[in-house]
Amino acid sequence: MESRIAIANLPPMSLLGHLTVVFLYPQDPVNIAATVRAMKNMGVGDLRLVKPCPYDPFRIEGVAHDTREIVER
């Protein structure tokens, strides 16, 4: 099972915006949130979760502040 979180509002010229981060078997939603926050800070464009633990987008936004608009379920 694979989940996908898309990151929006990237700078138009960001080279990192073309990268995909693959996170294998994340065991804690806090780790997912930290990854989303780092990706937003660096302008990375795509996150794929492979067999993630159950997570709630609301909790991810609670840990990774100011990411509500960029985390799509």
N, C-alpha and C positions, 0 to 999 in steps of 0.2 A: 504494500500500500504506500502510495506517495502523496504527500500534500504539497501544495504550492502556495507561497506567499509572494505576491507581486509588490514591488516597491515603486511608488509613483513619484512625480514631481522631481525628477532627476535633472541636474544641469544638462542642457542640450549637448555640450561638447565633452561630457565626461567619458573618458576611455573605460573607466571602471563600470560604467553603466552597461557595458556589453558582457560583463562577467556573470556567471551563475555560481552561487555558493551552494554546495550540496552538503547537507547536515545529516549524517547517518545515525540513526537510532538515538535521537535526543531523549534524555531520560527525565528532564525537568523543564517545565515551561519557562522558568527563569533563564535557562540557557538559550532558549529560542528567543526570548525578549532581548537578551544581551546581544545576540547575533543581529537581530533586526535593527537595534539601536546603532551598532557599529556600521552596519550596511548603510543606514541613512546618513550617518556622519561622513562616510567615505564616498557616497554616490554609487554604490554597487546596486545593480539593477534587478537581480532575481535570486530568490532563495527557494531551494527544493528541500523538503523534509522527507526522509526515507524512514518509514516505520516510526513515526514520532509517538511519544507518549500522548495521552489525551491532553488537549490544551484548550483554553478559552481565550479568544481574541481580546476580550475585555481585560483579562489578567495580564496578557502580554502588554497591552497599552498602559496598564497600571504600573508595570515595572519599567517599561521603555517609554517614558513620557514623550508626548508630542508625536506619537506614531499612529494614532487612531485613524487618521485619514489615509495612511499609506499601507496599513495591514488589511488585506482583503482575505476573506475566508475562502 
